[in-house]
Amino acid sequence: MSVSDLQKLGLLRPESEWGAQGVGRSAYPIRTGALALVGVCGCVAMALGGGTLWTWLGLIGFLVALLIFVWVNIHAVIDETPSVHASSEEE
């Protein structure tokens, strides 16, 4: 879906309200990269662990990295989204 399609559907803010970062840039590139590295290391530990303690440590590391990754990125979107309650209070 293109930006023009999203504008036609009314899902984007007006261009005058867009941030300076632009479209498609990560809000937290260092954190996101670190979490990806922890997740990949967890997958390697699970694969090479052979059912030992390393397998379980890898699983825990992967799951924690996944949960934090999702939480950080959801909050990045929420922080950039104008409040729905603020617009309804103005009416």
Biopython code that builds the backbone (N, CA, C, O; Angstrom):
import numpy as np
from Bio.PDB.StructureBuilder import StructureBuilder

atoms = [
    (1, "MET", "N", (0.852, -1.164, 0.000)),
    (1, "MET", "CA", (0.000, 0.000, 0.000)),
    (1, "MET", "C", (0.902, 1.232, 0.000)),
    (1, "MET", "O", (1.849, 1.311, 0.783)),
    (2, "SER", "N", (0.619, 2.159, -0.846)),
    (2, "SER", "CA", (1.450, 3.353, -0.975)),
    (2, "SER", "C", (0.971, 4.458, -0.031)),
    (2, "SER", "O", (-0.115, 4.381, 0.545)),
    (3, "VAL", "N", (1.811, 5.485, 0.110)),
    (3, "VAL", "CA", (1.463, 6.623, 0.952)),
    (3, "VAL", "C", (0.227, 7.331, 0.407)),
    (3, "VAL", "O", (-0.623, 7.778, 1.178)),
    (4, "SER", "N", (0.123, 7.435, -0.908)),
    (4, "SER", "CA", (-1.053, 8.100, -1.480)),
    (4, "SER", "C", (-2.326, 7.310, -1.188)),
    (4, "SER", "O", (-3.379, 7.903, -0.953)),
    (5, "ASP", "N", (-2.243, 5.979, -1.200)),
    (5, "ASP", "CA", (-3.407, 5.162, -0.844)),
    (5, "ASP", "C", (-3.816, 5.408, 0.608)),
    (5, "ASP", "O", (-5.003, 5.519, 0.914)),
    (6, "LEU", "N", (-2.833, 5.490, 1.496)),
    (6, "LEU", "CA", (-3.132, 5.743, 2.901)),
    (6, "LEU", "C", (-3.733, 7.124, 3.107)),
    (6, "LEU", "O", (-4.608, 7.301, 3.955)),
    (7, "GLN", "N", (-3.266, 8.114, 2.330)),
    (7, "GLN", "CA", (-3.831, 9.455, 2.423)),
    (7, "GLN", "C", (-5.280, 9.475, 1.942)),
    (7, "GLN", "O", (-6.128, 10.134, 2.544)),
    (8, "LYS", "N", (-5.562, 8.753, 0.856)),
    (8, "LYS", "CA", (-6.934, 8.702, 0.333)),
    (8, "LYS", "C", (-7.892, 8.086, 1.341)),
    (8, "LYS", "O", (-9.058, 8.476, 1.417)),
    (9, "LEU", "N", (-7.397, 7.121, 2.117)),
    (9, "LEU", "CA", (-8.230, 6.467, 3.122)),
    (9, "LEU", "C", (-8.334, 7.268, 4.411)),
    (9, "LEU", "O", (-9.100, 6.913, 5.307)),
    (10, "GLY", "N", (-7.569, 8.340, 4.503)),
    (10, "GLY", "CA", (-7.603, 9.178, 5.701)),
    (10, "GLY", "C", (-6.870, 8.586, 6.883)),
    (10, "GLY", "O", (-7.197, 8.898, 8.029)),
    (11, "LEU", "N", (-5.883, 7.737, 6.634)),
    (11, "LEU", "CA", (-5.161, 7.082, 7.711)),
    (11, "LEU", "C", (-3.880, 7.805, 8.114)),
    (11, "LEU", "O", (-3.234, 7.423, 9.090)),
    (12, "LEU", "N", (-3.510, 8.840, 7.374)),
    (12, "LEU", "CA", (-2.295, 9.592, 7.677)),
    (12, "LEU", "C", (-2.643, 10.997, 8.142)),
    (12, "LEU", "O", (-3.670, 11.570, 7.779)),
    (13, "ARG", "N", (-1.735, 11.529, 8.966)),
    (13, "ARG", "CA", (-1.867, 12.934, 9.343)),
    (13, "ARG", "C", (-1.526, 13.796, 8.139)),
    (13, "ARG", "O", (-0.892, 13.310, 7.202)),
    (14, "PRO", "N", (-1.928, 15.058, 8.139)),
    (14, "PRO", "CA", (-1.538, 15.956, 7.051)),
    (14, "PRO", "C", (-0.017, 16.084, 6.989)),
    (14, "PRO", "O", (0.662, 15.968, 8.010)),
    (15, "GLU", "N", (0.516, 16.325, 5.788)),
    (15, "GLU", "CA", (1.964, 16.392, 5.609)),
    (15, "GLU", "C", (2.600, 17.472, 6.468)),
    (15, "GLU", "O", (3.766, 17.344, 6.841)),
    (16, "SER", "N", (1.877, 18.520, 6.789)),
    (16, "SER", "CA", (2.422, 19.586, 7.625)),
    (16, "SER", "C", (2.723, 19.103, 9.048)),
    (16, "SER", "O", (3.525, 19.716, 9.753)),
    (17, "GLU", "N", (2.087, 18.014, 9.468)),
    (17, "GLU", "CA", (2.289, 17.476, 10.817)),
    (17, "GLU", "C", (3.282, 16.325, 10.856)),
    (17, "GLU", "O", (3.525, 15.764, 11.925)),
    (18, "TRP", "N", (3.862, 15.959, 9.717)),
    (18, "TRP", "CA", (4.820, 14.855, 9.698)),
    (18, "TRP", "C", (6.090, 15.267, 10.404)),
    (18, "TRP", "O", (6.495, 16.429, 10.356)),
    (19, "GLY", "N", (6.718, 14.306, 11.062)),
    (19, "GLY", "CA", (7.968, 14.569, 11.758)),
    (19, "GLY", "C", (9.125, 14.715, 10.794)),
    (19, "GLY", "O", (9.000, 14.427, 9.604)),
    (20, "ALA", "N", (10.251, 15.164, 11.319)),
    (20, "ALA", "CA", (11.439, 15.398, 10.492)),
    (20, "ALA", "C", (12.143, 14.103, 10.113)),
    (20, "ALA", "O", (12.946, 14.092, 9.180)),
    (21, "GLN", "N", (11.856, 13.002, 10.822)),
    (21, "GLN", "CA", (12.534, 11.738, 10.545)),
    (21, "GLN", "C", (12.154, 11.153, 9.200)),
    (21, "GLN", "O", (12.975, 10.490, 8.566)),
    (22, "GLY", "N", (10.970, 11.373, 8.764)),
    (22, "GLY", "CA", (10.535, 10.795, 7.495)),
    (22, "GLY", "C", (9.873, 9.442, 7.689)),
    (22, "GLY", "O", (9.800, 8.906, 8.795)),
    (23, "VAL", "N", (9.399, 8.916, 6.581)),
    (23, "VAL", "CA", (8.675, 7.647, 6.615)),
    (23, "VAL", "C", (9.665, 6.495, 6.567)),
    (23, "VAL", "O", (10.646, 6.541, 5.826)),
    (24, "GLY", "N", (9.408, 5.469, 7.353)),
    (24, "GLY", "CA", (10.173, 4.238, 7.264)),
    (24, "GLY", "C", (11.450, 4.195, 8.078)),
    (24, "GLY", "O", (12.208, 3.232, 7.961)),
    (25, "ARG", "N", (11.717, 5.189, 8.892)),
    (25, "ARG", "CA", (12.926, 5.157, 9.712)),
    (25, "ARG", "C", (12.599, 4.570, 11.068)),
    (25, "ARG", "O", (11.521, 4.791, 11.619)),
    (26, "SER", "N", (13.552, 3.816, 11.596)),
    (26, "SER", "CA", (13.367, 3.187, 12.896)),
    (26, "SER", "C", (13.494, 4.228, 13.998)),
    (26, "SER", "O", (14.385, 5.076, 13.959)),
    (27, "ALA", "N", (12.613, 4.165, 14.967)),
    (27, "ALA", "CA", (12.658, 5.108, 16.074)),
    (27, "ALA", "C", (13.813, 4.791, 17.018)),
    (27, "ALA", "O", (14.393, 5.700, 17.610)),
    (28, "TYR", "N", (14.143, 3.543, 17.161)),
    (28, "TYR", "CA", (15.190, 3.119, 18.081)),
    (28, "TYR", "C", (16.138, 2.134, 17.387)),
    (28, "TYR", "O", (16.084, 0.938, 17.674)),
    (29, "PRO", "N", (17.001, 2.603, 16.486)),
    (29, "PRO", "CA", (17.814, 1.669, 15.705)),
    (29, "PRO", "C", (18.826, 0.880, 16.537)),
    (29, "PRO", "O", (19.070, -0.292, 16.249)),
    (30, "ILE", "N", (19.418, 1.496, 17.558)),
    (30, "ILE", "CA", (20.419, 0.783, 18.361)),
    (30, "ILE", "C", (19.742, -0.284, 19.215)),
    (30, "ILE", "O", (20.211, -1.420, 19.286)),
    (31, "ARG", "N", (18.650, 0.081, 19.856)),
    (31, "ARG", "CA", (17.917, -0.888, 20.667)),
    (31, "ARG", "C", (17.383, -2.039, 19.816)),
    (31, "ARG", "O", (17.472, -3.205, 20.199)),
    (32, "THR", "N", (16.834, -1.695, 18.668)),
    (32, "THR", "CA", (16.285, -2.713, 17.782)),
    (32, "THR", "C", (17.386, -3.654, 17.298)),
    (32, "THR", "O", (17.188, -4.868, 17.251)),
    (33, "GLY", "N", (18.533, -3.107, 16.941)),
    (33, "GLY", "CA", (19.661, -3.932, 16.500)),
    (33, "GLY", "C", (20.181, -4.829, 17.610)),
    (33, "GLY", "O", (20.502, -5.992, 17.365)),
    (34, "ALA", "N", (20.270, -4.304, 18.832)),
    (34, "ALA", "CA", (20.741, -5.102, 19.966)),
    (34, "ALA", "C", (19.768, -6.244, 20.263)),
    (34, "ALA", "O", (20.187, -7.368, 20.539)),
    (35, "LEU", "N", (18.483, -5.950, 20.205)),
    (35, "LEU", "CA", (17.496, -7.001, 20.454)),
    (35, "LEU", "C", (17.528, -8.062, 19.359)),
    (35, "LEU", "O", (17.347, -9.248, 19.635)),
    (36, "ALA", "N", (17.757, -7.638, 18.117)),
    (36, "ALA", "CA", (17.875, -8.602, 17.028)),
    (36, "ALA", "C", (19.088, -9.493, 17.241)),
    (36, "ALA", "O", (19.024, -10.697, 16.989)),
    (37, "LEU", "N", (20.192, -8.916, 17.701)),
    (37, "LEU", "CA", (21.401, -9.700, 17.961)),
    (37, "LEU", "C", (21.166, -10.719, 19.076)),
    (37, "LEU", "O", (21.590, -11.869, 18.965)),
    (38, "VAL", "N", (20.492, -10.299, 20.151)),
    (38, "VAL", "CA", (20.172, -11.224, 21.242)),
    (38, "VAL", "C", (19.261, -12.343, 20.746)),
    (38, "VAL", "O", (19.434, -13.503, 21.120)),
    (39, "GLY", "N", (18.290, -11.992, 19.903)),
    (39, "GLY", "CA", (17.386, -13.006, 19.352)),
    (39, "GLY", "C", (18.110, -14.017, 18.478)),
    (39, "GLY", "O", (17.854, -15.217, 18.566)),
    (40, "VAL", "N", (19.015, -13.533, 17.633)),
    (40, "VAL", "CA", (19.772, -14.438, 16.759)),
    (40, "VAL", "C", (20.690, -15.322, 17.598)),
    (40, "VAL", "O", (20.807, -16.518, 17.334)),
    (41, "CYS", "N", (21.340, -14.747, 18.604)),
    (41, "CYS", "CA", (22.196, -15.556, 19.487)),
    (41, "CYS", "C", (21.372, -16.615, 20.221)),
    (41, "CYS", "O", (21.838, -17.734, 20.438)),
    (42, "GLY", "N", (20.152, -16.254, 20.601)),
    (42, "GLY", "CA", (19.268, -17.227, 21.240)),
    (42, "GLY", "C", (18.919, -18.371, 20.306)),
    (42, "GLY", "O", (18.861, -19.526, 20.728)),
    (43, "CYS", "N", (18.684, -18.054, 19.031)),
    (43, "CYS", "CA", (18.390, -19.104, 18.048)),
    (43, "CYS", "C", (19.594, -20.018, 17.835)),
    (43, "CYS", "O", (19.446, -21.234, 17.717)),
    (44, "VAL", "N", (20.773, -19.428, 17.787)),
    (44, "VAL", "CA", (21.997, -20.233, 17.631)),
    (44, "VAL", "C", (22.189, -21.133, 18.846)),
    (44, "VAL", "O", (22.539, -22.304, 18.700)),
    (45, "ALA", "N", (21.963, -20.597, 20.041)),
    (45, "ALA", "CA", (22.095, -21.400, 21.260)),
    (45, "ALA", "C", (21.088, -22.549, 21.276)),
    (45, "ALA", "O", (21.411, -23.657, 21.705)),
    (46, "MET", "N", (19.862, -22.280, 20.807)),
    (46, "MET", "CA", (18.859, -23.353, 20.751)),
    (46, "MET", "C", (19.273, -24.432, 19.758)),
    (46, "MET", "O", (19.123, -25.623, 20.030)),
    (47, "ALA", "N", (19.791, -24.017, 18.611)),
    (47, "ALA", "CA", (20.165, -24.987, 17.572)),
    (47, "ALA", "C", (21.368, -25.824, 17.980)),
    (47, "ALA", "O", (21.415, -27.025, 17.712)),
    (48, "LEU", "N", (22.332, -25.194, 18.623)),
    (48, "LEU", "CA", (23.554, -25.908, 18.983)),
    (48, "LEU", "C", (23.493, -26.525, 20.378)),
    (48, "LEU", "O", (24.381, -27.291, 20.751)),
    (49, "GLY", "N", (22.471, -26.206, 21.139)),
    (49, "GLY", "CA", (22.375, -26.684, 22.525)),
    (49, "GLY", "C", (22.122, -28.166, 22.652)),
    (49, "GLY", "O", (22.532, -28.779, 23.638)),
    (50, "GLY", "N", (21.458, -28.753, 21.683)),
    (50, "GLY", "CA", (21.207, -30.194, 21.715)),
    (50, "GLY", "C", (20.383, -30.653, 22.899)),
    (50, "GLY", "O", (20.569, -31.775, 23.371)),
    (51, "GLY", "N", (19.484, -29.828, 23.393)),
    (51, "GLY", "CA", (18.623, -30.217, 24.500)),
    (51, "GLY", "C", (19.222, -29.960, 25.867)),
    (51, "GLY", "O", (18.599, -30.262, 26.884)),
    (52, "THR", "N", (20.410, -29.413, 25.904)),
    (52, "THR", "CA", (21.054, -29.124, 27.190)),
    (52, "THR", "C", (20.602, -27.753, 27.700)),
    (52, "THR", "O", (19.655, -27.156, 27.187)),
    (53, "LEU", "N", (21.296, -27.289, 28.704)),
    (53, "LEU", "CA", (20.968, -26.001, 29.310)),
    (53, "LEU", "C", (21.028, -24.868, 28.292)),
    (53, "LEU", "O", (20.243, -23.923, 28.384)),
    (54, "TRP", "N", (21.943, -24.940, 27.322)),
    (54, "TRP", "CA", (22.068, -23.887, 26.315)),
    (54, "TRP", "C", (20.806, -23.749, 25.465)),
    (54, "TRP", "O", (20.463, -22.647, 25.036)),
    (55, "THR", "N", (20.126, -24.849, 25.226)),
    (55, "THR", "CA", (18.875, -24.797, 24.473)),
    (55, "THR", "C", (17.851, -23.942, 25.213)),
    (55, "THR", "O", (17.195, -23.087, 24.619)),
    (56, "TRP", "N", (17.725, -24.180, 26.498)),
    (56, "TRP", "CA", (16.735, -23.462, 27.294)),
    (56, "TRP", "C", (17.136, -22.006, 27.509)),
    (56, "TRP", "O", (16.281, -21.121, 27.501)),
    (57, "LEU", "N", (18.431, -21.752, 27.702)),
    (57, "LEU", "CA", (18.892, -20.372, 27.815)),
    (57, "LEU", "C", (18.660, -19.615, 26.499)),
    (57, "LEU", "O", (18.292, -18.440, 26.505)),
    (58, "GLY", "N", (18.879, -20.302, 25.379)),
    (58, "GLY", "CA", (18.620, -19.700, 24.074)),
    (58, "GLY", "C", (17.151, -19.382, 23.880)),
    (58, "GLY", "O", (16.803, -18.325, 23.355)),
    (59, "LEU", "N", (16.290, -20.296, 24.304)),
    (59, "LEU", "CA", (14.846, -20.073, 24.201)),
    (59, "LEU", "C", (14.415, -18.880, 25.042)),
    (59, "LEU", "O", (13.651, -18.030, 24.585)),
    (60, "ILE", "N", (14.905, -18.824, 26.262)),
    (60, "ILE", "CA", (14.556, -17.704, 27.141)),
    (60, "ILE", "C", (15.077, -16.392, 26.553)),
    (60, "ILE", "O", (14.360, -15.392, 26.535)),
    (61, "GLY", "N", (16.318, -16.393, 26.072)),
    (61, "GLY", "CA", (16.887, -15.187, 25.472)),
    (61, "GLY", "C", (16.095, -14.736, 24.263)),
    (61, "GLY", "O", (15.835, -13.544, 24.098)),
    (62, "PHE", "N", (15.706, -15.680, 23.414)),
    (62, "PHE", "CA", (14.921, -15.345, 22.227)),
    (62, "PHE", "C", (13.563, -14.773, 22.600)),
    (62, "PHE", "O", (13.148, -13.759, 22.038)),
    (63, "LEU", "N", (12.871, -15.397, 23.527)),
    (63, "LEU", "CA", (11.537, -14.934, 23.912)),
    (63, "LEU", "C", (11.585, -13.557, 24.573)),
    (63, "LEU", "O", (10.739, -12.707, 24.298)),
    (64, "VAL", "N", (12.570, -13.335, 25.442)),
    (64, "VAL", "CA", (12.704, -12.030, 26.084)),
    (64, "VAL", "C", (13.005, -10.962, 25.032)),
    (64, "VAL", "O", (12.413, -9.882, 25.058)),
    (65, "ALA", "N", (13.919, -11.257, 24.110)),
    (65, "ALA", "CA", (14.241, -10.296, 23.049)),
    (65, "ALA", "C", (13.020, -10.010, 22.183)),
    (65, "ALA", "O", (12.784, -8.862, 21.807)),
    (66, "LEU", "N", (12.248, -11.034, 21.863)),
    (66, "LEU", "CA", (11.044, -10.845, 21.053)),
    (66, "LEU", "C", (10.027, -9.971, 21.764)),
    (66, "LEU", "O", (9.459, -9.065, 21.154)),
    (67, "LEU", "N", (9.789, -10.225, 23.036)),
    (67, "LEU", "CA", (8.814, -9.439, 23.789)),
    (67, "LEU", "C", (9.251, -7.978, 23.911)),
    (67, "LEU", "O", (8.436, -7.073, 23.736)),
    (68, "ILE", "N", (10.520, -7.745, 24.206)),
    (68, "ILE", "CA", (11.014, -6.369, 24.326)),
    (68, "ILE", "C", (10.980, -5.673, 22.969)),
    (68, "ILE", "O", (10.631, -4.495, 22.886)),
    (69, "PHE", "N", (11.341, -6.393, 21.902)),
    (69, "PHE", "CA", (11.311, -5.836, 20.556)),
    (69, "PHE", "C", (9.900, -5.368, 20.199)),
    (69, "PHE", "O", (9.723, -4.258, 19.697)),
    (70, "VAL", "N", (8.918, -6.194, 20.451)),
    (70, "VAL", "CA", (7.531, -5.837, 20.143)),
    (70, "VAL", "C", (7.086, -4.657, 21.007)),
    (70, "VAL", "O", (6.449, -3.730, 20.506)),
    (71, "TRP", "N", (7.414, -4.682, 22.292)),
    (71, "TRP", "CA", (7.017, -3.619, 23.205)),
    (71, "TRP", "C", (7.626, -2.281, 22.792)),
    (71, "TRP", "O", (6.928, -1.267, 22.758)),
    (72, "VAL", "N", (8.934, -2.272, 22.475)),
    (72, "VAL", "CA", (9.618, -1.033, 22.085)),
    (72, "VAL", "C", (9.010, -0.462, 20.808)),
    (72, "VAL", "O", (8.779, 0.744, 20.722)),
    (73, "ASN", "N", (8.751, -1.306, 19.824)),
    (73, "ASN", "CA", (8.240, -0.811, 18.547)),
    (73, "ASN", "C", (6.777, -0.389, 18.627)),
    (73, "ASN", "O", (6.376, 0.550, 17.940)),
    (74, "ILE", "N", (5.981, -1.049, 19.438)),
    (74, "ILE", "CA", (4.599, -0.612, 19.638)),
    (74, "ILE", "C", (4.583, 0.749, 20.318)),
    (74, "ILE", "O", (3.807, 1.624, 19.934)),
    (75, "HIS", "N", (5.427, 0.935, 21.316)),
    (75, "HIS", "CA", (5.467, 2.224, 22.002)),
    (75, "HIS", "C", (6.023, 3.329, 21.115)),
    (75, "HIS", "O", (5.654, 4.491, 21.286)),
    (76, "ALA", "N", (6.891, 3.001, 20.182)),
    (76, "ALA", "CA", (7.375, 4.008, 19.237)),
    (76, "ALA", "C", (6.237, 4.504, 18.364)),
    (76, "ALA", "O", (6.170, 5.693, 18.050)),
    (77, "VAL", "N", (5.343, 3.610, 17.969)),
    (77, "VAL", "CA", (4.183, 4.008, 17.162)),
    (77, "VAL", "C", (3.198, 4.798, 18.006)),
    (77, "VAL", "O", (2.656, 5.802, 17.543)),
    (78, "ILE", "N", (2.960, 4.364, 19.228)),
    (78, "ILE", "CA", (2.024, 5.060, 20.108)),
    (78, "ILE", "C", (2.514, 6.469, 20.409)),
    (78, "ILE", "O", (1.716, 7.406, 20.442)),
    (79, "ASP", "N", (3.824, 6.633, 20.631)),
    (79, "ASP", "CA", (4.383, 7.953, 20.927)),
    (79, "ASP", "C", (4.232, 8.904, 19.750)),
    (79, "ASP", "O", (4.129, 10.114, 19.951)),
    (80, "GLU", "N", (4.218, 8.387, 18.529)),
    (80, "GLU", "CA", (4.101, 9.222, 17.340)),
    (80, "GLU", "C", (2.656, 9.461, 16.923)),
    (80, "GLU", "O", (2.400, 10.300, 16.059)),
    (81, "THR", "N", (1.707, 8.741, 17.517)),
    (81, "THR", "CA", (0.306, 8.839, 17.137)),
    (81, "THR", "C", (-0.388, 9.865, 18.023)),
    (81, "THR", "O", (-0.263, 9.801, 19.246)),
    (82, "PRO", "N", (-1.114, 10.807, 17.434)),
    (82, "PRO", "CA", (-1.855, 11.764, 18.260)),
    (82, "PRO", "C", (-2.945, 11.047, 19.050)),
    (82, "PRO", "O", (-3.519, 10.062, 18.586)),
    (83, "SER", "N", (-3.213, 11.538, 20.209)),
    (83, "SER", "CA", (-4.178, 10.910, 21.089)),
    (83, "SER", "C", (-5.587, 11.001, 20.524)),
    (83, "SER", "O", (-6.009, 12.055, 20.048)),
    (84, "VAL", "N", (-6.303, 9.900, 20.580)),
    (84, "VAL", "CA", (-7.689, 9.859, 20.111)),
    (84, "VAL", "C", (-8.571, 10.637, 21.087)),
    (84, "VAL", "O", (-9.534, 11.293, 20.689)),
    (85, "HIS", "N", (-8.222, 10.549, 22.374)),
    (85, "HIS", "CA", (-9.025, 11.228, 23.384)),
    (85, "HIS", "C", (-8.914, 12.745, 23.262)),
    (85, "HIS", "O", (-9.881, 13.460, 23.525)),
    (86, "ALA", "N", (-7.756, 13.235, 22.869)),
    (86, "ALA", "CA", (-7.575, 14.682, 22.750)),
    (86, "ALA", "C", (-8.455, 15.248, 21.640)),
    (86, "ALA", "O", (-8.995, 16.345, 21.784)),
    (87, "SER", "N", (-8.608, 14.524, 20.545)),
    (87, "SER", "CA", (-9.440, 15.023, 19.454)),
    (87, "SER", "C", (-10.923, 14.923, 19.801)),
    (87, "SER", "O", (-11.717, 15.743, 19.340)),
    (88, "SER", "N", (-11.308, 13.938, 20.600)),
    (88, "SER", "CA", (-12.713, 13.815, 20.949)),
    (88, "SER", "C", (-13.107, 14.846, 22.009)),
    (88, "SER", "O", (-14.273, 15.236, 22.082)),
    (89, "GLU", "N", (-12.137, 15.300, 22.847)),
    (89, "GLU", "CA", (-12.439, 16.302, 23.859)),
    (89, "GLU", "C", (-12.629, 17.675, 23.243)),
    (89, "GLU", "O", (-13.335, 18.514, 23.803)),
    (90, "GLU", "N", (-11.998, 17.919, 22.075)),
    (90, "GLU", "CA", (-12.096, 19.222, 21.440)),
    (90, "GLU", "C", (-13.446, 19.459, 20.798)),
    (90, "GLU", "O", (-13.815, 20.606, 20.544)),
    (91, "GLU", "N", (-14.176, 18.414, 20.534)),
    (91, "GLU", "CA", (-15.475, 18.533, 19.839)),
    (91, "GLU", "C", (-16.550, 19.063, 20.699)),
    (91, "GLU", "O", (-17.685, 19.214, 20.246)),
]
sb = StructureBuilder()
sb.init_structure("model")
sb.init_model(0)
sb.init_chain("A")
sb.init_seg("    ")
for serial, (resi, resn, name, xyz) in enumerate(atoms, 1):
    if name == "N":
        sb.init_residue(resn, " ", resi, " ")
    sb.init_atom(name, np.array(xyz, "f"), 0.0, 1.0, " ", f" {name:<3s}", serial, name[0])
structure = sb.get_structure()
